[in-house]
Amino acid sequence: MTERATPIERLSVLPTFEELLQTVAEMNTPDGFKAELIRGKIVVSPFSKLRYYRPMRALRKQIEAHAPEGHGADTAPFLFRFSASERAYGPDLFVADEAAFDGEGRHADGAALSLVAEFTSVSTRDADWNEKLDVYGLLVPVYLVVDMQDSEITCFWDPSPHGYRSRKTVSFGEPLHVPEPFDFDIDTTGF
């Protein structure tokens, strides 16, 4: 699959956020791909490369051990909606209130998230560092950007109406503190 925009048809009236969400829900996305709503467009991108497995697994195990009560850590392909921003993302790794999965719908509320981690790739790096940072920074308590191209991990925390107020970056191999509601140091030596 090519990594460029390909218009399907020209519309005279743009679809609403809810219509786009419905379209994503009805898509038969090929195995190994996920669909998200980024910048008002449906974007289909491949799952992570094989070399991402070990750092993703190591991070999930560490985070899971420190997740808030009633929250679960996972890498399952769930779409979280951010209605105020008209966005919906399927994070690479997330921690969310398990009650968010009790309903019959297809999209969990982004307010249920306590942590999101995105592992950058050539095709998603811009969205992870800009688009998603802006949206997560309004609501999600902790956002981790695992920059696989620069071998660094950045922790953003303290969301506000203007985005995250705090951040810290370390190179792989150095510990990174994750603040409340987790309050522990990530061991990045295996990344």
KEKE-3310 file (N, C-alpha, C; in steps of 0.2 Angstrom, whole numbers, plus 5000, padded with zeros to 4 digits):
npx = (5004:5003:5010:5002:4990:4975:4962:4945:4932:4925:4917:4902:4897:4905:4908:4901:4909:4903:4898:4910:4916:4907:4909:4923:4920:4913:4922:4932:4946:4962:4971:4983:4983:4977:4964:4962:4955:4962:4966:4954:4952:4951:4963:4973:4984:4999:5002:5014:5032:5041:5052:5048:5041:5048:5052:5039:5032:5040:5038:5024:5022:5029:5021:5009:5010:5010:4998:4983:4971:4958:4961:4967:4981:4985:4987:4978:4968:4959:4948:4949:4938:4938:4928:4927:4938:4935:4942:4949:4958:4968:4978:4995:4999:4990:4983:4968:4952:4944:4930:4926:4924:4913:4901:4891:4895:4907:4918:4928:4928:4939:4941:4943:4955:4971:4984:4994:5004:5014:5022:5034:5035:5041:5030:5020:5026:5025:5012:5011:5020:5014:5000:4993:4999:4994:4980:4979:4985:4976:4968:4972:4981:4995:5006:5016:5029:5038:5051:5056:5065:5074:5079:5074:5064:5050:5041:5026:5016:5003:4990:4981:4970:4977:4986:5000:5009:5021:5036:5048:5063:5072:5087:5086:5090:5092:5084:5066:5056:5039:5025:5012:4996:5004:5018:5032:5048:5053:5061:5072:5082:5080:5075)
npy = (4994:5011:5026:5038:5051:5046:5051:5046:5049:5065:5075:5085:5090:5090:5076:5074:5073:5062:5055:5051:5043:5033:5028:5023:5013:5004:5000:4988:4985:4980:4966:4969:4983:4999:5010:5028:5044:5058:5074:5077:5067:5051:5040:5026:5016:5005:4992:4992:4989:4973:4975:4983:4976:4971:4983:4988:4978:4978:4990:4990:4980:4986:4998:4992:4987:4998:5004:5014:5009:4999:5002:4996:4991:4990:4984:4983:4985:4997:5011:5027:5041:5058:5070:5084:5089:5083:5071:5054:5041:5027:5021:5016:5010:5009:5015:5013:5017:5003:5002:5009:5000:4994:4996:4995:5001:5006:5014:5020:5032:5045:5052:5042:5037:5036:5035:5036:5029:5032:5024:5030:5030:5031:5035:5039:5048:5063:5065:5059:5068:5080:5083:5072:5075:5088:5085:5075:5082:5090:5082:5069:5062:5057:5056:5047:5048:5037:5038:5030:5033:5042:5036:5039:5043:5052:5060:5067:5077:5083:5089:5103:5116:5122:5113:5101:5105:5101:5092:5079:5072:5058:5048:5031:5019:5026:5030:5035:5045:5043:5052:5055:5048:5037:5036:5031:5024:5022:5008:5009:5002:4990:4995)
npz = (5000:4996:5003:5002:4999:4992:4983:4984:4979:4973:4984:4986:4998:5013:5024:5040:5057:5064:5053:5047:5057:5057:5044:5046:5055:5047:5038:5029:5034:5028:5034:5046:5045:5051:5054:5056:5061:5056:5055:5050:5040:5034:5038:5033:5040:5041:5053:5066:5063:5064:5072:5082:5091:5103:5111:5112:5119:5131:5136:5138:5148:5159:5161:5164:5176:5184:5182:5185:5197:5191:5178:5162:5152:5135:5118:5109:5094:5096:5093:5099:5103:5101:5102:5104:5097:5085:5081:5080:5086:5085:5097:5098:5110:5125:5140:5149:5157:5162:5161:5150:5140:5142:5134:5119:5108:5095:5097:5109:5122:5122:5134:5144:5144:5152:5149:5134:5122:5108:5095:5084:5066:5049:5042:5051:5060:5059:5062:5075:5083:5081:5077:5085:5097:5100:5102:5111:5122:5127:5135:5139:5153:5152:5139:5129:5118:5108:5100:5087:5076:5081:5092:5105:5119:5124:5137:5140:5150:5162:5156:5148:5143:5133:5129:5133:5148:5153:5149:5146:5139:5135:5130:5123:5134:5145:5161:5162:5170:5174:5178:5190:5186:5187:5192:5191:5185:5169:5162:5149:5143:5135:5123)
capx = (5000:5007:5009:5000:4983:4972:4955:4940:4927:4924:4910:4900:4896:4909:4904:4902:4913:4900:4898:4917:4917:4903:4913:4928:4918:4911:4928:4935:4953:4966:4975:4990:4982:4972:4961:4961:4953:4968:4965:4947:4952:4952:4970:4974:4992:5001:5004:5021:5036:5043:5057:5044:5038:5051:5051:5032:5030:5043:5034:5017:5023:5031:5016:5003:5012:5009:4992:4978:4966:4952:4963:4970:4985:4984:4989:4973:4966:4953:4948:4946:4936:4939:4923:4928:4943:4933:4947:4948:4964:4970:4985:5000:4998:4986:4980:4961:4947:4941:4923:4925:4923:4907:4896:4890:4898:4913:4923:4929:4928:4946:4942:4944:4963:4975:4991:4994:5011:5014:5029:5035:5037:5042:5023:5016:5030:5022:5005:5013:5023:5010:4992:4991:5001:4989:4974:4980:4987:4970:4964:4975:4986:5002:5007:5023:5031:5043:5054:5061:5070:5080:5081:5073:5057:5048:5035:5022:5011:4999:4986:4978:4966:4982:4991:5004:5013:5027:5039:5055:5065:5079:5089:5085:5095:5091:5077:5062:5050:5032:5022:5005:4994:5008:5023:5037:5053:5053:5068:5072:5088:5078:5072)
capy = (5000:5017:5031:5045:5052:5044:5053:5041:5053:5072:5077:5092:5092:5086:5072:5076:5069:5056:5051:5048:5038:5027:5025:5019:5007:4999:4998:4982:4987:4974:4963:4972:4990:5002:5017:5033:5050:5063:5081:5077:5063:5044:5038:5019:5015:4999:4991:4993:4984:4968:4977:4987:4972:4971:4989:4989:4973:4980:4996:4988:4976:4991:5002:4988:4985:5004:5007:5016:5004:4999:5003:4991:4993:4986:4987:4980:4990:5001:5018:5032:5047:5065:5073:5091:5090:5079:5066:5047:5038:5020:5022:5010:5007:5014:5013:5016:5014:4997:5003:5012:4995:4990:4998:4991:5005:5004:5019:5022:5039:5047:5054:5036:5036:5039:5036:5034:5029:5031:5023:5033:5027:5036:5037:5042:5053:5069:5065:5058:5073:5086:5082:5069:5079:5093:5083:5071:5087:5093:5078:5063:5064:5056:5054:5045:5047:5033:5040:5025:5035:5046:5032:5043:5043:5059:5060:5074:5077:5089:5092:5109:5119:5124:5107:5099:5110:5098:5086:5077:5067:5054:5043:5024:5016:5030:5029:5040:5045:5044:5055:5052:5043:5031:5037:5026:5025:5017:5006:5009:4998:4985:4998)
capz = (5000:4995:5008:4999:4999:4986:4983:4981:4975:4976:4987:4986:5005:5017:5029:5047:5061:5065:5047:5046:5062:5055:5039:5049:5058:5042:5034:5030:5034:5027:5040:5047:5045:5055:5051:5061:5059:5057:5052:5047:5035:5036:5036:5034:5040:5043:5060:5067:5060:5068:5077:5087:5096:5110:5115:5114:5124:5137:5139:5141:5155:5164:5162:5166:5183:5188:5180:5191:5199:5186:5171:5159:5147:5129:5111:5104:5089:5097:5091:5104:5099:5104:5099:5103:5091:5079:5079:5083:5085:5088:5099:5098:5117:5129:5147:5149:5162:5159:5161:5144:5136:5144:5130:5113:5103:5092:5098:5116:5124:5124:5141:5148:5143:5157:5146:5127:5119:5101:5092:5078:5060:5044:5039:5056:5064:5059:5066:5082:5086:5080:5077:5091:5103:5101:5104:5118:5127:5130:5139:5142:5158:5151:5132:5128:5111:5107:5093:5084:5072:5085:5098:5111:5122:5127:5141:5141:5156:5164:5150:5149:5137:5128:5128:5139:5152:5155:5145:5147:5134:5136:5125:5124:5138:5151:5164:5161:5175:5172:5183:5192:5191:5187:5196:5191:5180:5163:5160:5142:5141:5130:5118)
cpx = (5004:5005:5007:4993:4980:4964:4950:4935:4927:4917:4908:4899:4901:4906:4906:4907:4910:4899:4905:4918:4913:4906:4919:4926:4916:4917:4930:4943:4957:4970:4981:4989:4977:4970:4960:4958:4958:4967:4959:4947:4953:4959:4971:4982:4993:5003:5011:5025:5038:5047:5054:5042:5041:5050:5043:5030:5033:5039:5027:5018:5025:5025:5010:5004:5010:5002:4987:4973:4960:4954:4967:4975:4985:4987:4984:4971:4959:4954:4945:4944:4937:4935:4924:4933:4941:4939:4946:4955:4964:4977:4989:4999:4994:4984:4973:4957:4944:4933:4921:4923:4917:4901:4896:4893:4904:4919:4923:4930:4936:4947:4943:4952:4966:4983:4990:5002:5010:5021:5030:5037:5038:5035:5019:5019:5027:5016:5006:5015:5019:5003:4990:4993:4996:4982:4974:4982:4982:4966:4967:4981:4993:5002:5015:5024:5038:5046:5059:5066:5076:5082:5080:5065:5055:5041:5032:5017:5008:4996:4983:4974:4971:4988:4995:5008:5020:5029:5046:5057:5072:5080:5087:5091:5095:5084:5073:5056:5044:5028:5015:5001:4998:5014:5028:5042:5053:5060:5068:5078:5086:5075:5077)
cpy = (5006:5022:5038:5045:5050:5046:5047:5044:5060:5073:5084:5095:5087:5082:5075:5071:5062:5052:5047:5043:5032:5024:5021:5013:5002:4997:4991:4983:4980:4972:4967:4980:4992:5008:5021:5039:5056:5068:5080:5072:5056:5042:5030:5019:5008:4998:4992:4987:4979:4971:4981:4983:4972:4977:4990:4985:4975:4986:4994:4985:4981:4995:4998:4987:4992:5007:5009:5010:5005:5001:4998:4994:4988:4989:4985:4986:4993:5008:5022:5038:5053:5070:5081:5093:5086:5074:5059:5044:5031:5020:5015:5006:5012:5011:5017:5013:5009:4998:5006:5007:4991:4991:4994:4995:5002:5008:5021:5029:5041:5049:5048:5034:5039:5039:5033:5034:5027:5029:5025:5029:5033:5039:5040:5047:5060:5070:5064:5064:5080:5086:5078:5072:5084:5091:5079:5076:5091:5089:5072:5065:5063:5053:5053:5044:5043:5034:5035:5027:5039:5042:5036:5042:5050:5057:5067:5072:5084:5093:5099:5111:5121:5119:5106:5104:5107:5092:5085:5071:5064:5050:5036:5022:5020:5029:5036:5040:5047:5046:5052:5053:5037:5031:5032:5028:5020:5015:5005:5006:4993:4988:4999)
cpz = (5000:5001:5006:4999:4992:4986:4980:4977:4978:4978:4987:4993:5009:5022:5036:5051:5062:5059:5046:5051:5060:5049:5041:5052:5053:5037:5035:5029:5033:5034:5040:5046:5050:5052:5057:5057:5061:5052:5047:5041:5038:5034:5038:5034:5042:5050:5060:5064:5066:5074:5083:5092:5103:5114:5117:5119:5131:5140:5142:5147:5160:5166:5166:5174:5187:5186:5186:5191:5194:5179:5168:5153:5141:5123:5106:5100:5091:5095:5097:5101:5104:5100:5098:5098:5085:5076:5082:5081:5088:5090:5098:5104:5121:5136:5147:5155:5158:5158:5154:5139:5137:5139:5124:5107:5100:5093:5105:5117:5125:5131:5146:5148:5149:5154:5139:5125:5112:5099:5085:5072:5055:5042:5045:5061:5065:5063:5074:5086:5086:5082:5084:5097:5105:5104:5111:5123:5130:5135:5143:5147:5156:5143:5131:5120:5111:5100:5091:5079:5075:5091:5105:5113:5126:5131:5142:5146:5157:5158:5152:5142:5131:5127:5134:5142:5153:5150:5147:5142:5136:5131:5127:5129:5145:5154:5162:5166:5172:5178:5185:5186:5190:5192:5197:5186:5175:5162:5153:5139:5135:5124:5112)
residu = (MET:THR:GLU:ARG:ALA:THR:PRO:ILE:GLU:ARG:LEU:SER:VAL:LEU:PRO:THR:PHE:GLU:GLU:LEU:LEU:GLN:THR:VAL:ALA:GLU:MET:ASN:THR:PRO:ASP:GLY:PHE:LYS:ALA:GLU:LEU:ILE:ARG:GLY:LYS:ILE:VAL:VAL:SER:PRO:PHE:SER:LYS:LEU:ARG:TYR:TYR:ARG:PRO:MET:ARG:ALA:LEU:ARG:LYS:GLN:ILE:GLU:ALA:HIS:ALA:PRO:GLU:GLY:HIS:GLY:ALA:ASP:THR:ALA:PRO:PHE:LEU:PHE:ARG:PHE:SER:ALA:SER:GLU:ARG:ALA:TYR:GLY:PRO:ASP:LEU:PHE:VAL:ALA:ASP:GLU:ALA:ALA:PHE:ASP:GLY:GLU:GLY:ARG:HIS:ALA:ASP:GLY:ALA:ALA:LEU:SER:LEU:VAL:ALA:GLU:PHE:THR:SER:VAL:SER:THR:ARG:ASP:ALA:ASP:TRP:ASN:GLU:LYS:LEU:ASP:VAL:TYR:GLY:LEU:LEU:VAL:PRO:VAL:TYR:LEU:VAL:VAL:ASP:MET:GLN:ASP:SER:GLU:ILE:THR:CYS:PHE:TRP:ASP:PRO:SER:PRO:HIS:GLY:TYR:ARG:SER:ARG:LYS:THR:VAL:SER:PHE:GLY:GLU:PRO:LEU:HIS:VAL:PRO:GLU:PRO:PHE:ASP:PHE:ASP:ILE:ASP:THR:THR:GLY:PHE)
# end
